[in-house]
Amino acid sequence: MANALPEKKLLITGVSGLLGNNLAYYFRDKYEVLGLYNSNSVTIRGIRTEQCDMCNPDSIQNSIHGFDPSIIIHCASLANVDECEKDKSHARDINVLATRSLVECIADKDIKLIYISTDSVYDGVKGDFSETDTVNPLNYYGRSKYEGELEVGKKENSLVFRTNIFGWNIQDKESIGEWILNKLESNQQINGFSDAFFSSIYTLEFARAIDIAIRKDISGIYNCGTTDSCSKYEFAKKFADCFGFDRNLVSPISVDDFSFTARRGKTLNLNVTRLQEKINYKLPTIDQSIESFYRDFKCGLPETLKQKQYSITESPGFISYGRQRIDEHDIQAVIDVLHSDRITQGPKIAEFEKALAAYCGARYAVAVNSGTSALHIACLAAGMKQGDEVITSPNTFVASSNCAVYCSAHPVFGDISPETYNILPSEIEKKITGQTRAVIPVHFAGQSCAMDAIHTIVRNKEKKFNTRIFIIEDGCHALGSSYRDKKVGSCFYSDMTVMSFHPVKHITTGEGGVVLTNDEALYKRLIRFRSHGITSTPGDFIYPDNAYPPSALTDRSAVNPWYYEQVDLGYNYRITDIQCALGLSQFTKLPFFQKRRREIVNRYNRAFQDNDCIHPPLESRECDSNFHLYVLLIDFDSIGIERARFMSELQRQGIQTQVHYIPVHTQPYYRINFGTDWGHCPNAEAYYQKCLSIPLYPSMTDADADKVIREILRIVKQ
Ligand SMILES: Cc1ncc(COP(=O)(O)O)c(C=O)c1O
């Protein structure tokens, strides 16, 4: 097949670093590549990249589980030698513990693990180090990388390269080669250590050696560098010669004249005989390596790497208020359906519904093409019609009340609690009349409404008015949330619960939604309203006589194969198998998403808890919220800045915020058609003056969250 993906899958950690991105570039046509980055989001044409916090075993597990690689090249590391010395704990987290987690995660998997180590594991005294020489790092960077090697050694058949590299970066950060060139190009004098020797290899030459090593499936520890060595002073002079700059700009200097935080070895040149023999390949000399670097420069590689499609963008530049997290597994799941016979009305829909129902603890689930459609068919299934009244919260997206209006019912708004921002049970109690057909409590931001109280009130009012009042939970913000240890969606306190799978929600199907219920009769109606009001179930036929061949006067076992009946006025609200395959794949990651959301929420809570002008959300003890939104109440008057300016100031720093919600009863459509107005729900209106939803989504890094915190506190203090 022309467009078939390469069979093997290669996962590269540290893809935003010099080696990681060069390897991704080199291997992009040979393997299906997934690159993992932490805080620097990177896009590389031809490969998938995704965020992964290497210090979080769940995050690693998730990426590996989702992609299912056959090879991993583990480049992620803290490589700044002085930073490692200053913050040993951070260096250990990344260089040792993250490596341990990675190894543990793939312990029983048939995955080839390749670890990029360093020449700094040697002490740089005797030089010409071979792999059997004693390891004796002079600094913490070398020590932590060696400890990383020991972790990797626990994985069968693993491969370790000790190396020193230079190359073209895709980041604005300069690699050593680029630093030398930039200085020489602008005629600046540079110093080179004349007493520090190494055998630094060009990244793409190193990539070639790795490529061969993979194909030959070698394992063990190998030095990889150039076949000869030179001092860093000579290295810079060679650069100047090769690129045609003035070599006199380079001056010799001694390492001893410099006071680095970390000690450094002086003679770190590597003996590469073992690798050359093992892979039967001649590694380049320093001159050849610099020439390759130069040739790639002439062929425009630096520009290619730095072009937009290869470029790195600081992820904080793109901190939206919410967004989906799609990985390779999700994409593959969709591709699989596209290759299958049924892209809609096939088996994935039932599979998705079954998974949702089982997770929430409901008997039935009916998946549809949006949360709005789900609300609409829930109202239809409740028999909603003109003259009926529906009570809901004003602090919601317009869909929560529009669904009633679609059925020609009359929307009624009950005010919210100033603490939870959810509709008050007392308001529901006050507003139920003999015409009330449904109550739609909205679990705002993920926190459940007081369902026990609402349930009791509604059932008592049913008795009082001798009528049926349906409770339809709008759980569009609350997949994964619990109330009194029951999952939202269990319908323990309601007739139906609705969820949305819009991309900002907990899991996504692009667009999509579901209605959950324990009631078989409602379930059957929901199924019909989802698809034109049509049924093919003989027991539901209104004119069964038309359903059978004339010859089958008494035998009613074989319905005419084409026969169906439209028994209601339904809609085409069907969801596709393509969407449900995505939903199923997303669903496997819901626990990870939930955990990550909670981690960010905790970070925000800690940061904002002691500020007089900022109020973090209150969490009711009865609820365990899977936060869809994190809403701050900010006293804009006290800090003397309007919300619009506050938001645009954050926007300028690359942080998107939102306002959830403009009270629905103040929307012109409702004011004009239903006579609602400002003043009708004072709590919701007061809340609206102060609320601001700040970014929250699972692929946010801690650095992203810290940036959000920093910028908000900065503006507040101004
Ligand atoms: C509370 C609430 N209800 C209903 C909906 C409608 O869901 P959808 O966008 O999937 O139609 C949304 C969507 O944002 C929502 O937030």
The ligand as an SDF file (V2000), in Angstrom:
LIG
                    3D

 16 16  0  0  0  0  0  0  0  0999 V2000
  -23.7150   22.5530   30.8360 C   0  0  0  0  0  0  0  0  0  0  0  0
  -23.7770   22.2270   29.3740 C   0  0  0  0  0  0  0  0  0  0  0  0
  -24.8550   21.6430   28.8790 N   0  0  0  0  0  0  0  0  0  0  0  0
  -24.9660   21.3320   27.5810 C   0  0  0  0  0  0  0  0  0  0  0  0
  -23.9450   21.5790   26.6950 C   0  0  0  0  0  0  0  0  0  0  0  0
  -24.1040   21.2430   25.2550 C   0  0  0  0  0  0  0  0  0  0  0  0
  -23.1870   20.2580   24.8410 O   0  0  0  0  0  0  0  0  0  0  0  0
  -22.6820   20.1890   23.3420 P   0  0  0  0  0  0  0  0  0  0  0  0
  -21.7420   21.3180   23.1130 O   0  0  0  0  0  0  0  0  0  0  0  0
  -22.0100   18.8520   23.2650 O   0  0  0  0  0  0  0  0  0  0  0  0
  -23.8800   20.2740   22.4750 O   0  0  0  0  0  0  0  0  0  0  0  0
  -22.8000   22.1820   27.1650 C   0  0  0  0  0  0  0  0  0  0  0  0
  -21.6900   22.4760   26.2560 C   0  0  0  0  0  0  0  0  0  0  0  0
  -20.8140   23.2230   26.4880 O   0  0  0  0  0  0  0  0  0  0  0  0
  -22.6980   22.5180   28.5380 C   0  0  0  0  0  0  0  0  0  0  0  0
  -21.6120   23.1010   29.0330 O   0  0  0  0  0  0  0  0  0  0  0  0
  1  2  1  0
  2  3  1  0
  2 15  2  0
  3  4  2  0
  4  5  1  0
  5  6  1  0
  5 12  2  0
  6  7  1  0
  7  8  1  0
  8  9  2  0
  8 10  1  0
  8 11  1  0
 12 13  1  0
 12 15  1  0
 13 14  2  0
 15 16  1  0
M  END
$$$$
